[in-house]
Amino acid sequence: MKSNYSPLVIALLAAMSSTAYADEKNLQKDETDIERVLITASPIKRTVLESSTPVTILSGEELDQNQAATLGDTLKSVPGVHSSYYGPVASSPIIRGLDGPRIKVVQNGLGASDASRVGPDHQVSTETSTATQIEVLRGPATLLYGSGAIGGVVNVVDNRLPTQRQEGVSGEVFAQYDNVADAKTLSTDLNAGSGDFAFHIDGYTRKTDDYKIPVPADIDEDGGSTTLTNSDIDASGYNLGAGWITDDMRVAFSYGHMDSDYGLPGEEGVFIKLNQDRYQGVVDWNNLDGFIQAVHWQNAYTDYEHSEIEGAEIGTTFKNESIESRLWAEHAPVYGWKGIVGLHYNHSDFEAIGEEAFTPPTKTDSIAAFLMEEKKVGSLLWQVGTRVEQSTHDVDNDFFTALSSSNSVSFDDKDYDAVSGSAGVVWSINDRHSLAFNYAYSQRAPSASEIYAYGPHIGSGTYEVGGGFELSNNAGQYSVVQSNESMDKEVSNNLDLTYRYTGDTWNANVSIFNNDISDYVFESFTDLVISDGAFISSADYENQVAVSGEPDDEADGLPVVLFAQQDARLYGYEAQVDWHLNDDWRLEVFTDYTRAKLDSGGNVPRIPPMRVGSSVHYEYGNWHTEVEVIRNAKQDKIADNETSTKGYTMLSASANYYLDLGDVDMTIYIKGDNLTDQEGRVHSSYLKDEAPLPGRSVSLGVRARF
């Protein structure tokens, strides 16, 4: 391992010990001035340097360079962020080892309201090709976004809700071809205005074949196809928006629609057909007289549905109808404290219909009040906040009628009260150095699927049993019975310490964190599988297969996972250095690491490994070129019934050429990924043994802004 990391470590030390070569650093085309970009996910309008919690913003050329078919793959090179990777068709972000319902994915500040928080095979219903910036808030962000955001927030920002007046028309057109899957992507983003009125329209289409892979998909297979079967995508969508904007008021409304058909890798002949309609609106009252200086009201209604289709028949349909509303007010300073106070309401009506539905229809309602304040005292910027939330799960018990009559199941409505709070400080030591500290106490109510899941989840290849049940063993005969105990809230105590340096020739950002979580919810792999509707040991099942052969039913032989709770500790770091060697050359180095332990002495399952990466940028005239190497270490700190994953190194390179055509700025680029055709398997993926990362690829693209 030493030989893999030592050149990068040397580069990091060299960067940190460098001396200035010029009075002022020139930003290259793919850099963002973090001193000026506002975090729209923060209602107090902070910049990255003013936040006591670690934040990363992708925008401009940097976002263009990292765009991928899924949100998880778009963010996979951000320090501290990995991808769940369900093949190239569906992947969600993992932040500091936490994923699923602990990571809130929002579109312009309000929840995406899809099914991606329920299962890793479900696509996140956001689109990055039309986004203007993507914000990643690491650590608990529960004060504004709710108890579910115990691990962080990803906010995808676009122009569908106009924010400013303009005259005439502006926009961009983007087209790309990628040979690894014969992938074709086309998107457009148009904005127009006249007087106080502004308008927006965007749209995209993406079509791919199955992805090429360096080795056969099955890790135990010696020969076979080097194409990942059932990994094709056919997706499209559009958004329409309009706004009335004055100096004192903004009223904006948008409608968006998306369709996506994509295969489920590892499940031949099974694909998902997804469609979503989303209505979003905002009203801002600014420059008010009196104690209340501004009021903001955000609303969204989302109608989401996807069906898992086997051959020509619908196996399971997932629906989620949601309403979300957030109202908050900015107040005048009180003893130097300035901030906001607000209310947040969320309603979700989620159901899964079909023979392979693994979670019952559930209505979830939550209502919360929150307060966020900050005060500048000399070189210290203090930031505090609190949130009180009440949520209710109303489950449809008819779902459980398929269980044996001797195991009657009936869940009462379950109420949870969650209290969260945080306190942080940013110390501006001088114009270059700053130190940020943040403590967050967060409570999270278990999601409905974590409590009530019961059945085969074909997408993840498991048979899920929620924490509201327990496995009963009667003389070797296993059965599922309703538990006498309710699942407890997760309680997180998270500490963050961040050092930032902003100099003439280099920047540095280093964060360390420690997150102690009581009653941590995780999927524990048992030593059981489901066979002909009965639970048997994996050894007995293997013997059964050896005698009678593989079963025809895809739901037979699935490993049984039980949602369990145990205290856990997650700790680690992220570090990034950006060094301008001179006006033409720039070096970036980053590393991240998360260690996750259970109180019993075991390990939390599916935690991404340590990672180290470095990229060299050369910019001259209209050219910008980049070469990047990322090393993912071996992951052998694994949970029971989990297998280790080998390390791998990914090499990529790109070249951009910029054309100024008067009123049009055009970028033409070529990019190569996994240039050494390396076998890479994502440890955090349920399908790591069936779905390796794509092989060597070359993509060509053009983007025109006007």
N, C-alpha and C positions, 0 to 999 in steps of 0.2 A: 504493500500500500504506500510505503514511503516514496518509492520511485514515481508513483502517480501524482503525489501532492507536492513534492519538494519544489519543483519549478514555480508552481503557483504561489507557494508560501514565500519564496524568494522575491517574486514580483510584488507581492503584497508588502513585504518589509521595505523593498526599494521604494515603492510608492510613498509609504508613510514617512520615509526619511529624506525624501526629495526636497530640493530647494527651488525657489521660484525662478523661472526663466524669464518672466515678463511681469509687467505691472498688472495686467488684467487678462483673465482667461477668456478665450473666445469659445462660445458654445458651438459644437458641431451640429449638423442638421438633424441628427437623431437624438439630441439632448433637449431636456426641458428645464427651464429656469424655475427650480423648486421654491425660490423666494417669492415668486409672483403667482404661481398657480394655486387657486383656492380649492379647498376640499369641499365639494358641494354636498357630500354626505354629512358635513358638520354644519348645523344651522348657525353657529357663531362665526362662520366665515373665516376659518383658520387656514394658514398655509401649512405645508409639511413641517417647516422648521418651528412652527408655533404649537405643534401638537405634542402633548405629553405621552401619547401612545404612538407606536410605529405605524407609519402610513406610506404607501407607495402609490404613485399616480402614473399610469401609462397614458400618454397623449401624443398627438402629432406624429412625427416620423417614427418614434419609438413604438407607438401602438401599431402603426402600419407594418412595421418590420416583424412584429410578433403575432399578427393576426392569424388565427387558425379556424378550423371548422367548428370547434367547440370552445366554450369559455375556459374549461380546465386547461386545454392545450395552449390557449392564448396566454395564460398566466403562468405556465409551468416553469419559466425562467426567472420569475420574480423571487428574490430571496425569501425563504420561509413559506413559499407556496408550492405545492405539488399538485398532481392531477390524479383523480381516482382511476382514470383511464379504463373505460369499458370499450376497448377498441377505439378507432378514430371517430366513431359515430356519436358517442355520449361520454363525456367526462366532466366532472365537477371539480372545483378547487378544493384542496386540502390545505388548511392553514395551521401550521405548527402541530401537525398530527391529528387535527380535529376536522371532521367532515360531516356530511349528512345534515341532520336537523340543527347541528351546532353552528353551522355557517349560513348566514343569511345572505341570499342573493337577491338584490333589489335592482329595479329599473327606474332610474330617475328618483330614487329615494323610497319607492314603495315596492313591496314584495313581488317577485316574479310569479308566485302563485301557480306553480306547475307541480309535477310529481317527482322532481329530481331530489327532493329531500327525503323521499320514501325509499328509493332504490337507486343503485349506481347505474342501472341500465336505462334510466329515464333521462332524456335530454333536458338540459337547462334551456328554458324558452326565452333566451335573450340572443341577440345577434351582434357580433363584434364588428362586422364589416361596415356597419353604419354608425358605430359608436364614435363619439368625439373624445371621450376619455373613460378610463376604467380605474376606479379607486379601490385599493385594498387596505382595509383597516384590520391590523393584526391584534389579537387579544380580544377580551370582552368588549363588545360594543352594544351592550344591552340597554343603555339609557334611552336611546332614541328608537332602537329597532326591536326591542322586546327580548324576553328571556331566551328565545331561541338563538340569539346571537352571542352565545357564550364563548365561541371560538373566534369570531370575527365577522366582517361584512365585506362583500364585494358589490360595489355600486357601478352599474353600467349606465353611462350617461350618453344621451343623444339629443338631437335637436327637435324631437317631436313636440315638445312643449316650448314654443318660442320664448326666449328670454330678453330679447332686445329688438328695437325698431331698426329697420333698414329700408333703403330705397333700391329698387331694382332687384335683380336676381343674382344669387351666388350659389355655389355648390361644388360637387365633385362627382366624377365617374371613375369607377375602378373595375379592372378586369384582370383575371389571373388564370393561368393554366399550370397544373402540376402533373408530372408524368407518373408519379407513384400510384395513382389511382385514376389516371385519365380525368382528373378533376378540373371542372370549369366553374369559375365563380365570377359573377357580374353583379355590381351594386351601384346605386346612384343615390345622391343626397342633394336635394334642392331646397333653397330657402329664398323667400321673396317677401317684399313688403312695400307698403305705401302709406305714408302718414303714420297713424298710430296702430295700423294693422300689420300683422306679420303672418306668414304662411310657411308651411313645411310639407314636403313629401319625400319619402325615401322608399327604396325597394331593393330587393336582392333575389338572386337565384343561385343555387349551388347544386351541381350534379356530379356524382363520382361513381366509378365502378369499384369493385373490390380492391382493397389495398394490397400492394406487393409487400412481402415480408422477407427477411434475409434467410430464414430457416423454416421448416415445416411448423405449422401453428402449434401442434401438440408437442410439448416439451419432451415427451417420452417416445416420439416418433422418429425413426431413423431416416425415412424417406417420405416423399409426399409432396403435395403442392406447396409452392412458396407464394401463394395468394391467400389472404385472410378471407375465407368464405363468409359471405353474408355481412360484409362491412361497407356496403354501398349506401349512398345518400342521395336523396332527391328532395330538396327543400327550397322554399320560396316564402316571401313575405313582403309586407309593405306597411307604412305608417303615414297617416294624414294628420296634420296639426294646424291649429290657427290660434292667434292670440291678439288681444287688444291691450296695448302697452302705453302707459303714460308715465309721467314722472312720479306719480303717487299711487299708481295701481297697475296690476297686471292680472288679466283673466285669460287663461289658456286652456285649450281642450284638445285631446287627440284620440284617434282610433287606430288600432293596429291589428293586423291579422297575419298569422303565420301557418304554413302547412309544412310538414316534414315527414317523409317516409324514409325509414332507415332500417337496415338489417340488424339482427342481434348476433354478433359473432359467437361462434360455438353452438348456435342453434340453427342448423340448416333448415331453410324453408320457413323460418319465423321472422317476421318483420313488424315494425311499429309504424302505425299511421297516426300522426299527431296533428291536431289543429287547435288554434287558440285565437280568441277574440279578446281584445283588451281596450278598455276605455279609461282614460286618465285625464284628470283636470286639476288645475291649481288656481287659487285666488290669492293675490298678495295685496295687502293694504300697507303702503309705506308712508313715511314722513308724517306720522300721526302726532297730534299735539297731546301733551299730558304724560302721565306715567307710562302708558303703553305706547311705544314708538312705532311698532309695526306688528301686523298680524298675518299669518300664513296658514293656508288651508289646502291640504293635498288630499286627493281622493282617487281611488282606482277600483274598477270592477273588472274581474277577469273570469272568462268562461273557457276552461281548459278541458280537453279530452284527448286521450290516446287509446288506441286499441292494439293489442298484440294479436297478430293474425298468423295463423298456422295454415299454410297452403292457401285455401280459399275461404277458410272459416275463421271467425273471430273467436279467439280463446278467452281473452279477458279485456275488459274496457275499464279504464281509469278516468274518473271525472273529478274535477275540482272547480267549484264555483265559489268565488271569494269576493268580499268587499272589504276595503281597507280605507281608513280615514285618519288623518293626523292633523291636529289643529294646535298651533303654538303661537305665542306672543313674545316679542322682544320688549324688555322693559328698560326704563331709564336707570342709570347707575344708582345703587344704594350703598352708601359707604364705600364707594369704589368698585363694588361688585356689579358686573353687567352680564346679562344672560337671557335665558328664555324659560318659559313655563308652558306646559302643554298637555294635551290629552291624545290618546292613541286607541283606536278601535280596530279590531280585526275579526272577521267572520269567515270561516272556511267550511264548505259543505263537500266533503271528500267521500267518494265511494269507488269500490272496485267490484265489477260485475262479471261473472263467468265462473266456469268450473275451476279455474286455477287462480281465483282471487285469493290473496293471502292476508288481506286485512279487511275488517268489516266497514260498512258505511259509518262515518263519524262526522258529527258537526262539532266544530271547535269555535268557541267565542272567547275573545280576550278584550279587556279594557284596562287602560293604564293611565297613570298620571306621572309626568316626569319634570325634572328641574335640572338645568345645566347653568353653571355660573363660572365666571373667571374674573380675576383681578390682577392688575399689574402693580407690583411693589418693587421699585428699583429695578434690579436686573432679574427679578423673579416674576414669572407669570403663573399664578395659581389657577387650577382648574378643578372644580368639584361638581358632583351631580348625583342625583338619586332617581329611582324609578320604583313605583309600586304597581304591581300588575295582578289581575285576577283572571284566571282562565278556566274554562269548563269543557270537558269532553262528553258529548252525548252520543253513545254508541248504539247501533241498531243490533240488538241481541238476536234477531232472526237469522243473522249470518251463521250463528253457531248451532243451528238446528241439525246440521249434518253430523254433529258429534253424537256419540252413544247416549241414549236416554238416561243411562246410569250416571253419566257425567254431565248433569244439567249445568248450563252456563248462563249466568245472568249478571251483567255488570250494571251497577247504578251509575248515574252521572257522576263524573269525577271532577272535583274542584281543586285547583291549586292556587295558592297565593305566593307570589314571587316578589322578593325585595332585592333590589340591586343598588349599588352605590360605588362611586369611584372618587379618588382624590389624587391629583397629580400636580407637578410643578415643572416648569421649564426654566432652567437657569442659564441665561445668556452670559457666559463667563467674559467674553469680549466679542468683537465683531466676527470672529472666526469660530470660536469654540462654544458649544452649548451642551448641557447635560439635562436630560429629561428623566423624571421618575414618575411612575404611576402605579397605584394600587387599586384593584377592582375586586369588589365582592359581588358575585352574581349567583342568582338562583335560576334554575331552568326546570320547567315542568317537562316530564317525558312526553314525547310525541305520541299520538294515537297509535301509530304503527309499532312503536316500541312496546306499548302495553298490550295491544289486542291482536297482533299478528298471529295467524294460525293457518299455515298451508304452504303449498309449493310456490316458491318464487323462482320461476323458470329462468328469468333474466339473469339472476345472480347464481343460479345453479345450486340453490339451498332450499331446505324446508324450514321455514321460520316459525318459531314459537315465542310469543311475546312474554314480557315480564309479568303479565297478569295471570300466567299459568305456571305450572310446575310439572316436571316429569315424575310420574309415580312408578316405582319398581316393585312389582308383586311377584316374587319367586321367578325373576327373570323376564316377566311380562311387563313391558313398559306401556304406559298410557299417559295422556295429557289430562290434567284436571285443573280446575280453576284454583288459583292460589288464595289462601286465606289472608294474605298480606298485600297491601297496595304498594306499587312502586313509589319510592321516595323521590323528592326533588334532587337534582344535582346541585351541589353548592361549590362554587369555584372561588378560590382565593388566589388571585393572579398578581404577580409583581413583574414590572417591566423597568429596565434601566437602559437608556439609550444615550450614546455619545455621538454628536455630530460635529464634523469639521468642514467648513466651507472656506477654501483658500483660493489663491490666484491660479494655481496650477493643478490642484487636486482636491477632491472631496472625499470624506469618509463618513460612514454611518455604521455603527455597531450597536446591536441590541442583544441583551441577555434577558431571559424570562424564566420564571418558575410558576407553575400553575398546579396547585393542590386542589383536587376535585373530590369531594365526598360523594359517595353513592354514584360513581361514574357508571353510565350505562354503556354496555358493549355487547357485541354478539359473540357468545362463547360457543365454540365448536365442540359439540359432544362427540362421543365415540359411537353414535348411532346413525343409522340411515333409515329411510322409509322404504318399505318393500311390500307391495300388495296391500297398502293401507296400514301396515303394522310397523312398529319400531323394532329393529333388530341391530345387533352389533355389526360394525363394519367388517369384522373378521368373518362372521357368519354369512354376511351378504356376499363377500368375495368367494367363499366356498360355494354358495348357492349359484353364483354366476358361472363358476368353473364347471359345475355340473350341467346346468340348464342353458347356459349362454346368456348374452346380454338381453335385457327386457326390451319390448317394443315401446312401452310407455315411458316417455321422457321424464315423467314425474317420479319414476321408480328409481331407487338407488340414490336419491338426493341426500347429502349429509344434513343432519339436523343441527340447527343453530338455535341457541336459547338466549334471549335477551336477559343478561344478568347485571347485577350492580355490585360494585366494590370500590373502595377508595383507590384513587390513582394519583400519581404525580407525573406531570409532564414538564420537562425543563430543556433548555437549549439556547441557541443563539442564531443570529443572522449578522453577517458582516459584508460590507461592500465598499470598495475603493474605486474611484474614478480618477485617473492620473493623465493629465495632458503633458506629454513629453515635450511637445512643441506645437506650433500652429497646425501641423499636419497629422501628427500621430497621437493616438490616445489609447490607453490601456485600462480595461475594467477587470476587476477580480472580485468574486463573491464566494461565499460559503454559507451553508446553513446546516443545522443539526437539531434534531428533536429526539430526546430520550423519554420513553413512556413506560412507567412501571406500575404494576398493581400492588396493592397493600399486602397481598399474600406472598409476594416475592416473585410472581410471574410477570410477564410482559403484556402490555396492551397490544392486541392484534393489528396487523396491517399498518404499521407505522413506517413512513418513508425513511430511507437511509440517509446518512450524511452525504452531502453534495458539495463539490468544489468546481467552480467554473472560471474561465478567463476568456476575454475577447480583446482583439487588437483591431482598432479602427484607423483607417487612413483616409484622409480627406484632402483633395487637391482640386481646386477649380470647381467644376461641375460634378466631380466624381466623389462618391463615398463608398468605401469598401470595408468589409468586416470579416474576420475569421474568429470563430468561437469554438472552444473546447469545454465540455462539461463532463465531469466524472461523477457517476453515481456509485457509491461504495456498496459493498456486499452488505446485505441485511441478514444477520444471524441472531439478532436479539428478538426472538419470536415467541408467540404464545403457544399454549398447548394445541396440538393437532394442526399446527401451522408449519409450513416448510420455508426454509431459507431461500434467499434470492441472490444470484451472483451479481457482482458489480459489472458495470459497462461504461464505456466512454463514447460520447457522441461528438462528432466533428461537423461543423457547418460553416458555410462561407456565403457571402453575398456581395453584390456590387450594384450600386444605384447611380443612375445618371440623371441629372436635373436639367430641364430645359425651360427657359423663360421665353414664352411665346406671346409677349405683350400682356393681354388680359388673361392668359392661361398659363399656369405653372404646371409643368408635366414632369412626372418621375417615371423612368423606365428602369426595371430592375430584373436581375437574375439571382436566384438563391438556390443553394444546394444544402440539403439536410442529410444527416447520417451518411456522410460521404464515404466512410469506410465500410458501409453495409454491415454494421455491427448488430448482433443480436442483443436486444434489450427487453427485459421484462419488468414491468412496474410492480413493485412489491405490494403496493396498497390496493391493487386491482384483484377482484374476485376471479378474474379470468387470466391471471398472469401466466398460467401454464397452458392456456389455449389461445392467447392473443398477444404475441410479441409486438413491439413497436414497429412502425413502418420501416421499410428498407430504404436504400439510397433513393433520393428524389431530387429532381431539378424542377423549379418553378419559374415561370416567366410572368411578368406583370407590368401593368401600366396604370398610373393614377393621374388624373387631370383635375386640377382645381381652378375655379374661375370665379 
